Amino acid sequence: MGSNTELFGQLASINYSTRAVSNWASAGNVQFIPISLCPGLDGQLGSGLLAQVAPSIPALQSALAQSSYSATDILGIVQTGQTLNVYVN
């Protein structure tokens, strides 16, 4: 996926406000959505911030422990109801 795709634009425009991030702690489900980025584009997303925040989200920590992904693979998180849609590389 390149920087000119619609999905990249959506991931780059996610609002990671303190309120949004604090709401993630109440999520009960995690869905991993694998995507492939062109090399170097992950730095244009919130991936560094997300890797730092991930340990404070119980459902995400549990899901990561049971998957082949790590916090550094996270490219974006969008909450829909009680589900965290986690975009991973």
Salt bridges, closest charged atoms under 4 A:
none
